[in-house]
Amino acid sequence: MTKPQSHGKVRIRLKCGRGHLGVHRVACVGVLLVCASLFVPEAVADPGQLTFVEAESDGVGGVDGLYGAVTVAVSPDGAHVYATGRYDNAVAVFSRNATTGELTFVEAQFQGVGGVSGLNDPYSLAVSPDGAHVYATGNLSDSVAVFSRNVTTGTLTFVEAQFDGVGGVNGLWRAAGVDVSPDGAHVYVTAMLDDAVAVFSRNATTGELTFVEAQFDGVGGVEGIDEVWEVTVSPDGAHVYVGAIIDDAVAAFSRNATTGELTFVEAEFDGVGGVQGLGSGGIRFMAMSPEGTHLYIANADENAVAVFSRNASTGELTFVEAQFDGVGGVDGLGGCFGVGVSPDGSNVYAVASATYDIDDAIAVFSRDTETGELTFIEAHFDGVGGVSGLDGGVTVALSPAGDHVYVACIDDSSVAVFSRQVSSPVPTASLVALGVLSLALLGIASRRLRVR
């Protein structure tokens, strides 16, 4: 055996003699891998971070129906994406690549074409939980339009439209937001100039709607829904929440799961009881966490996202905090219009700025699932780092698996696509530790590893 030379340094000598050649070679390779890994940079990606994929724009590559895109939704099966084009009076349909998130244009349904009605200035849309139907509001036609959905191709077929003042329907004057209850039994529509929430029962087979009732601001003790904009039903179906522009408030209703009827619970007003982030008439879209414990509200005028905790029994809300653009390092909330929560509940995404021309960005926050509080991670801006199609962000939607994020942008008449980091990469330090452990086990097994 050759005696190793010593120069005051620790020397490692592996004896790879005959009879043990295979084992010792593996041990030698292990040492090299461990040493090499020490020079690999630590992984830095955090869960929730985004990478720009593409943008689908009206008039490009055959895409149609996206002029003035305002609302985007992903089908429950993740196969298709739907977006409204306000200036096109249309709903655009895309197929979705589940691996890359990329979109392929399928068709567009236009007001007045093929018998379609009730789609004049479509503000919002929702896909039923069973994926069978799509509902879109017509702001200038005071209506909600109903489409059946082909689950294979994603194509839509017009079913009917419900109009304010027709057939006993009430509370749809300047219809804005729409949502479907988780059990698929009812559809809720807000009306800006009626200051109301209209309730419809839904035929799960045909998708057709039957008017049930409407709740009006200032009637029967209801308050906080003056020029109501957005509506969302809690994941358990027990409560309905609406946000109002003039009142700078969010109102809570309890829901009768059998009839769909609503009972006013309370309203939270900006500047009352410590509530912030709802003022200046800037309330726009909102989203609830998947477990139903927290409500997030975008405010365009205050450049903010307001956070409330929810009492699942009573439906009452308690203000938690508000994240403001430019405060505490937060960026990308200038003119904040839309907000979405990831399906795993770990992240919140806010988009800005429709008609405000401030940030044209999507801001990423990590979310404390216990408190609902947010921590800013990053922001992506239109025209920066290869990002495009993000001018005038209005709404945001996530795929069912949470691996892709879609943003409807009114100024670019587009849907911007991002991939989402869904989990933490294995840190290099952990790989090093694993390599060291493996090497030690190999050494013990061979009994031929000598350190001098």
C-alpha positions as CSV (number, residue, x, y, z in Angstrom):
1,M,0.0,0.0,0.0
2,T,1.4,3.3,-1.0
3,K,1.7,5.8,1.9
4,P,-0.2,9.0,1.0
5,Q,1.8,12.2,1.1
6,S,0.9,14.7,3.9
7,H,1.0,18.4,3.4
8,G,-1.0,19.4,6.5
9,K,-4.3,18.7,4.8
10,V,-6.9,16.0,5.4
11,R,-6.4,13.3,2.8
12,I,-9.1,10.8,1.7
13,R,-7.9,7.6,0.2
14,L,-10.2,5.0,-1.3
15,K,-8.9,1.5,-1.8
16,C,-10.6,0.1,-4.8
17,G,-8.9,-3.3,-4.9
18,R,-10.0,-6.4,-6.7
19,G,-13.0,-8.2,-5.2
20,H,-14.6,-5.0,-4.1
21,L,-14.2,-3.0,-7.3
22,G,-18.0,-2.4,-7.9
23,V,-18.7,-1.2,-4.4
24,H,-15.7,1.0,-4.2
25,R,-16.3,2.6,-7.5
26,V,-19.8,3.5,-6.4
27,A,-18.3,5.0,-3.3
28,C,-15.8,7.0,-5.3
29,V,-18.6,8.3,-7.6
30,G,-20.6,9.2,-4.5
31,V,-17.7,11.3,-3.1
32,L,-17.4,13.2,-6.4
33,L,-21.2,13.8,-6.6
34,V,-21.2,15.2,-3.0
35,C,-18.3,17.5,-3.7
36,A,-19.8,18.7,-7.0
37,S,-23.1,19.4,-5.3
38,L,-21.4,21.8,-2.9
39,F,-20.8,24.1,-5.8
40,V,-24.5,24.0,-7.1
41,P,-26.4,27.2,-6.3
42,E,-29.2,26.9,-3.8
43,A,-32.6,26.6,-5.4
44,V,-34.4,29.9,-5.1
45,A,-37.9,29.4,-6.5
46,D,-40.7,29.7,-4.0
47,P,-44.1,28.0,-4.3
48,G,-46.5,30.3,-6.1
49,Q,-44.0,32.1,-8.3
50,L,-44.9,32.6,-11.9
51,T,-43.3,32.1,-15.3
52,F,-44.8,33.7,-18.3
53,V,-45.9,31.3,-21.0
54,E,-47.8,33.1,-23.7
55,A,-50.6,35.5,-24.5
56,E,-53.6,34.9,-26.7
57,S,-54.8,38.2,-28.3
58,D,-57.8,39.2,-30.2
59,G,-57.2,39.2,-34.0
60,V,-53.9,37.3,-33.8
61,G,-53.6,33.8,-35.1
62,G,-57.3,33.5,-35.8
63,V,-58.4,34.4,-32.2
64,D,-61.7,36.2,-32.0
65,G,-64.2,37.5,-29.4
66,L,-61.6,38.9,-27.0
67,Y,-61.9,42.6,-27.9
68,G,-62.0,44.2,-24.4
69,A,-61.4,41.0,-22.4
70,V,-62.7,41.3,-18.9
71,T,-63.4,37.9,-17.4
72,V,-61.7,34.6,-17.6
73,A,-62.7,31.2,-16.2
74,V,-61.3,27.6,-16.4
75,S,-63.7,24.7,-16.7
76,P,-63.8,22.3,-13.7
77,D,-62.1,19.6,-15.7
78,G,-59.3,21.9,-16.7
79,A,-59.8,21.2,-20.4
80,H,-61.1,24.6,-21.6
81,V,-60.8,28.4,-20.8
82,Y,-63.6,30.9,-21.4
83,A,-63.3,34.6,-21.6
84,T,-65.6,37.5,-22.2
85,G,-64.9,40.3,-24.7
86,R,-66.9,43.4,-23.7
87,Y,-66.4,45.3,-26.9
88,D,-67.0,42.2,-29.0
89,N,-70.2,41.3,-27.1
90,A,-68.8,37.8,-27.1
91,V,-67.6,34.8,-25.2
92,A,-64.4,33.3,-26.5
93,V,-63.6,29.6,-26.1
94,F,-60.1,28.0,-25.9
95,S,-58.9,24.5,-25.4
96,R,-56.1,24.1,-22.8
97,N,-52.9,22.1,-22.9
98,A,-52.9,20.6,-19.4
99,T,-49.1,20.2,-19.4
100,T,-47.9,23.6,-20.8
101,G,-51.0,25.7,-20.0
102,E,-51.0,27.0,-23.6
103,L,-54.4,27.9,-25.2
104,T,-55.8,27.1,-28.6
105,F,-58.7,29.1,-30.0
106,V,-61.8,27.0,-30.6
107,E,-64.7,29.5,-31.3
108,A,-66.5,32.6,-30.1
109,Q,-70.2,33.2,-29.4
110,F,-71.4,36.7,-30.4
111,Q,-74.5,38.7,-29.4
112,G,-77.0,38.5,-32.2
113,V,-75.3,35.7,-34.1
114,G,-77.0,32.2,-34.3
115,G,-79.8,33.3,-32.0
116,V,-77.5,34.4,-29.2
117,S,-79.0,37.2,-27.0
118,G,-78.5,38.7,-23.6
119,L,-74.7,39.1,-24.3
120,N,-74.5,42.9,-24.8
121,D,-71.4,44.1,-22.9
122,P,-70.7,40.9,-21.0
123,Y,-69.1,41.8,-17.7
124,S,-68.7,38.4,-16.0
125,L,-69.1,34.7,-16.6
126,A,-69.1,31.5,-14.5
127,V,-68.9,27.8,-15.4
128,S,-71.3,25.5,-13.5
129,P,-69.5,23.1,-11.0
130,D,-70.6,20.1,-13.2
131,G,-69.0,21.8,-16.2
132,A,-72.2,21.5,-18.2
133,H,-73.1,25.2,-18.6
134,V,-71.7,28.6,-18.8
135,Y,-73.5,31.8,-17.6
136,A,-72.5,35.3,-18.7
137,T,-74.0,38.6,-17.7
138,G,-75.0,41.3,-20.2
139,N,-74.5,44.7,-18.6
140,L,-76.1,46.7,-21.3
141,S,-78.8,44.2,-22.0
142,D,-79.7,43.8,-18.3
143,S,-79.5,40.1,-18.5
144,V,-77.8,36.8,-17.9
145,A,-77.2,34.5,-20.9
146,V,-77.1,30.7,-20.6
147,F,-75.0,28.3,-22.7
148,S,-74.6,24.5,-22.7
149,R,-71.1,23.3,-22.9
150,N,-69.7,20.4,-24.9
151,V,-67.3,18.8,-22.4
152,T,-65.2,17.3,-25.2
153,T,-64.7,20.2,-27.6
154,G,-65.5,23.1,-25.2
155,T,-67.9,24.6,-27.7
156,L,-71.0,26.4,-26.5
157,T,-74.7,26.3,-27.6
158,F,-77.0,29.1,-26.7
159,V,-79.9,28.0,-24.4
160,E,-81.7,31.1,-23.2
161,A,-81.4,34.6,-21.7
162,Q,-83.1,36.0,-18.7
163,F,-83.9,39.8,-18.9
164,D,-84.7,42.3,-16.3
165,G,-88.5,43.1,-16.3
166,V,-89.4,40.1,-18.5
167,G,-91.4,37.2,-17.1
168,G,-91.4,38.5,-13.6
169,V,-87.6,38.8,-13.5
170,N,-86.3,41.6,-11.3
171,G,-82.9,43.0,-10.1
172,L,-80.9,42.7,-13.3
173,W,-80.6,46.4,-14.3
174,R,-77.0,46.7,-15.4
175,A,-76.2,43.1,-14.5
176,A,-72.5,42.7,-13.5
177,G,-71.3,39.7,-11.4
178,V,-72.5,36.1,-11.6
179,D,-71.7,32.9,-9.6
180,V,-73.1,29.4,-9.4
181,S,-73.6,27.7,-6.0
182,P,-71.3,24.7,-5.3
183,D,-74.2,22.3,-5.5
184,G,-75.2,23.7,-8.9
185,A,-78.7,24.4,-7.8
186,H,-78.8,28.2,-8.0
187,V,-77.3,31.1,-9.9
188,Y,-76.7,34.6,-8.3
189,V,-76.4,37.8,-10.3
190,T,-75.6,41.3,-9.1
191,A,-77.0,44.4,-10.7
192,M,-75.2,47.8,-10.5
193,L,-78.1,50.2,-11.0
194,D,-80.7,48.0,-9.3
195,D,-78.4,47.8,-6.3
196,A,-79.6,44.2,-6.1
197,V,-78.7,40.5,-6.0
198,A,-81.0,38.4,-8.2
199,V,-81.5,34.7,-7.3
200,F,-82.3,32.0,-9.9
201,S,-82.9,28.3,-9.5
202,R,-81.0,26.2,-12.1
203,N,-82.1,23.2,-14.1
204,A,-79.0,21.0,-14.0
205,T,-80.0,19.2,-17.2
206,T,-80.9,22.1,-19.5
207,G,-79.1,24.9,-17.6
208,E,-82.3,27.0,-17.8
209,L,-83.0,29.5,-15.0
210,T,-86.1,30.3,-13.0
211,F,-86.3,33.6,-11.1
212,V,-86.7,33.1,-7.4
213,E,-86.2,36.6,-5.8
214,A,-84.1,39.7,-5.6
215,Q,-82.5,41.4,-2.6
216,F,-82.4,45.2,-2.9
217,D,-80.3,47.8,-1.0
218,G,-82.3,49.5,1.7
219,V,-85.2,47.0,1.6
220,G,-85.9,44.7,4.4
221,G,-82.9,45.8,6.4
222,V,-80.4,45.1,3.6
223,E,-77.5,47.5,3.4
224,G,-74.1,47.8,1.8
225,I,-75.0,46.9,-1.8
226,D,-75.3,50.3,-3.4
227,E,-74.0,49.8,-6.9
228,V,-73.1,46.2,-6.2
229,W,-70.5,44.7,-8.5
230,E,-69.2,41.3,-7.6
231,V,-70.7,38.1,-6.1
232,T,-69.2,34.9,-4.7
233,V,-70.8,31.9,-3.0
234,S,-68.8,30.3,-0.2
235,P,-67.4,26.8,-0.9
236,D,-69.8,25.2,1.6
237,G,-72.7,27.0,-0.1
238,A,-73.9,28.5,3.1
239,H,-73.4,32.1,2.4
240,V,-73.3,34.6,-0.5
241,Y,-71.0,37.7,-0.5
242,V,-71.3,40.8,-2.6
243,G,-69.1,43.9,-3.0
244,A,-70.5,47.4,-3.6
245,I,-68.8,50.3,-5.2
246,I,-70.8,53.3,-3.9
247,D,-71.1,51.9,-0.4
248,D,-67.4,50.9,-0.2
249,A,-68.7,47.7,1.5
250,V,-69.0,44.0,1.4
251,A,-72.3,42.5,2.4
252,A,-73.0,38.9,3.7
253,F,-76.1,36.9,3.2
254,S,-77.0,33.4,4.4
255,R,-78.3,31.1,1.8
256,N,-81.2,28.6,1.9
257,A,-79.8,25.6,0.1
258,T,-83.2,24.3,-0.9
259,T,-84.8,27.5,-2.3
260,G,-81.7,29.6,-2.9
261,E,-83.2,32.5,-1.1
262,L,-81.0,34.9,0.8
263,T,-81.2,36.5,4.2
264,F,-79.1,39.6,5.0
265,V,-76.5,39.0,7.7
266,E,-74.3,42.1,7.9
267,A,-72.1,44.5,5.9
268,E,-68.6,45.6,6.5
269,F,-67.9,49.3,5.5
270,D,-64.6,50.9,4.8
271,G,-63.4,53.1,7.7
272,V,-65.8,51.4,10.2
273,G,-64.4,49.2,12.9
274,G,-60.9,49.4,11.6
275,V,-61.8,48.2,8.1
276,Q,-59.4,49.4,5.4
277,G,-58.9,48.8,1.7
278,L,-62.5,49.1,0.6
279,G,-62.7,52.9,0.1
280,S,-62.9,55.4,-2.8
281,G,-65.5,53.4,-4.7
282,G,-62.8,51.0,-5.9
283,I,-64.2,47.6,-4.9
284,R,-64.1,45.3,-7.9
285,F,-63.7,41.5,-8.0
286,M,-63.2,39.2,-5.0
287,A,-62.3,35.6,-4.2
288,M,-62.7,33.2,-1.3
289,S,-60.1,30.7,-0.1
290,P,-60.8,27.1,-1.0
291,E,-61.5,26.1,2.6
292,G,-63.9,29.1,2.9
293,T,-62.1,30.7,5.8
294,H,-61.0,34.0,4.2
295,L,-62.3,36.5,1.6
296,Y,-60.0,38.6,-0.5
297,I,-61.3,41.8,-2.2
298,A,-59.5,43.9,-4.9
299,N,-59.8,47.7,-4.8
300,A,-58.7,49.6,-7.8
301,D,-58.8,53.1,-6.3
302,E,-57.0,52.3,-3.2
303,N,-54.5,50.0,-5.0
304,A,-55.1,47.3,-2.4
305,V,-56.2,43.8,-1.5
306,A,-58.4,43.7,1.6
307,V,-58.5,40.5,3.7
308,F,-61.4,39.2,5.9
309,S,-61.8,36.1,7.9
310,R,-65.2,34.3,7.7
311,N,-67.3,32.7,10.4
312,A,-68.5,29.6,8.7
313,S,-71.5,29.3,11.0
314,T,-72.9,32.8,10.8
315,G,-71.2,34.1,7.6
316,E,-70.0,37.2,9.4
317,L,-66.7,38.8,8.3
318,T,-63.9,40.1,10.4
319,F,-61.3,42.5,8.9
320,V,-57.8,41.0,9.0
321,E,-55.5,43.4,7.0
322,A,-55.1,45.2,3.8
323,Q,-52.1,45.1,1.5
324,F,-51.4,48.4,-0.3
325,D,-49.2,49.1,-3.4
326,G,-45.9,50.6,-2.4
327,V,-46.2,49.8,1.3
328,G,-43.9,47.3,2.9
329,G,-42.3,46.4,-0.4
330,V,-45.6,45.4,-2.1
331,D,-45.6,46.1,-5.8
332,G,-47.9,45.5,-8.8
333,L,-51.2,46.6,-7.1
334,G,-51.6,49.9,-8.8
335,G,-55.2,49.9,-10.0
336,C,-55.9,46.4,-8.6
337,F,-59.0,44.9,-10.2
338,G,-59.0,41.2,-9.9
339,V,-57.9,38.6,-7.3
340,G,-57.7,34.8,-7.1
341,V,-56.7,32.2,-4.6
342,S,-54.7,29.0,-5.6
343,P,-56.6,25.7,-5.2
344,D,-54.2,24.6,-2.5
345,G,-54.8,27.9,-0.6
346,S,-51.1,28.8,-0.4
347,N,-51.1,31.8,-2.7
348,V,-53.1,34.9,-3.7
349,Y,-52.8,36.6,-7.1
350,A,-53.9,40.1,-7.8
351,V,-54.0,41.8,-11.2
352,A,-53.9,45.5,-12.1
353,S,-54.8,47.8,-13.8
354,A,-57.9,47.8,-16.0
355,T,-58.6,51.3,-17.3
356,Y,-56.3,52.8,-14.7
357,D,-53.1,52.4,-16.7
358,I,-50.9,52.2,-13.6
359,D,-49.1,48.9,-13.0
360,D,-50.4,46.5,-15.7
361,A,-49.1,43.7,-13.5
362,I,-49.9,40.5,-11.6
363,A,-48.7,40.5,-7.9
364,V,-48.0,37.2,-6.1
365,F,-48.5,36.7,-2.4
366,S,-48.0,33.8,-0.1
367,R,-50.9,33.1,2.2
368,D,-51.0,32.1,5.8
369,T,-53.8,29.5,5.8
370,E,-54.5,30.1,9.5
371,T,-54.7,33.9,9.7
372,G,-55.3,34.7,6.0
373,E,-52.5,37.2,6.1
374,L,-50.5,37.8,2.9
375,T,-46.8,38.2,2.3
376,F,-45.6,39.8,-1.0
377,I,-43.4,37.5,-3.1
378,E,-43.0,39.1,-6.5
379,A,-44.8,41.0,-9.4
380,H,-44.7,40.5,-13.1
381,F,-45.2,43.6,-15.3
382,D,-46.3,44.0,-18.9
383,G,-43.3,44.4,-21.2
384,V,-40.8,43.4,-18.6
385,G,-38.8,40.1,-18.8
386,G,-40.6,38.9,-21.9
387,V,-44.1,39.3,-20.4
388,S,-46.7,40.5,-22.9
389,G,-50.5,40.8,-23.1
390,L,-50.8,42.0,-19.5
391,D,-52.0,45.6,-20.3
392,G,-55.2,46.3,-18.4
393,G,-55.5,43.2,-16.2
394,V,-59.1,42.7,-15.0
395,T,-59.6,39.2,-13.6
396,V,-57.5,36.1,-12.8
397,A,-58.3,32.4,-12.8
398,L,-56.3,29.3,-11.9
399,S,-56.4,25.8,-13.4
400,P,-58.0,23.1,-11.1
401,A,-54.5,21.7,-10.4
402,G,-53.2,25.2,-9.7
403,D,-50.3,24.8,-12.1
404,H,-51.3,27.6,-14.4
405,V,-52.7,31.2,-14.0
406,Y,-54.8,33.0,-16.6
407,V,-55.4,36.8,-16.7
408,A,-58.0,38.6,-18.8
409,C,-56.7,42.0,-20.0
410,I,-59.0,44.6,-21.4
411,D,-56.5,47.0,-22.9
412,D,-54.5,44.2,-24.7
413,S,-57.7,42.3,-25.5
414,S,-56.0,39.2,-24.4
415,V,-55.6,36.3,-22.0
416,A,-52.1,36.1,-20.6
417,V,-50.9,32.7,-19.4
418,F,-48.4,31.9,-16.6
419,S,-47.1,28.6,-15.2
420,R,-47.1,28.4,-11.5
421,Q,-44.5,26.8,-9.1
422,V,-46.7,24.4,-7.2
423,S,-44.1,23.1,-4.7
424,S,-40.7,23.9,-3.3
425,P,-37.8,22.4,-5.3
426,V,-35.5,20.2,-3.2
427,P,-32.8,22.5,-1.7
428,T,-29.3,21.7,-2.7
429,A,-28.3,21.4,1.0
430,S,-30.8,18.6,1.3
431,L,-29.2,16.8,-1.7
432,V,-25.8,17.2,-0.2
433,A,-26.9,15.7,3.1
434,L,-28.5,12.8,1.2
435,G,-25.3,12.2,-0.7
436,V,-23.2,12.2,2.5
437,L,-25.5,9.7,4.1
438,S,-25.5,7.5,1.1
439,L,-21.7,7.6,1.0
440,A,-21.4,6.7,4.6
441,L,-23.7,3.7,4.1
442,L,-21.6,2.6,1.2
443,G,-18.4,2.9,3.2
444,I,-19.8,0.8,6.0
445,A,-21.0,-1.8,3.6
446,S,-17.7,-2.2,1.8
447,R,-15.5,-1.9,4.9
448,R,-12.8,-0.8,2.6
449,L,-13.1,3.0,2.9
450,R,-10.1,4.4,4.7
451,V,-9.6,8.0,5.8
452,R,-6.1,9.2,6.7
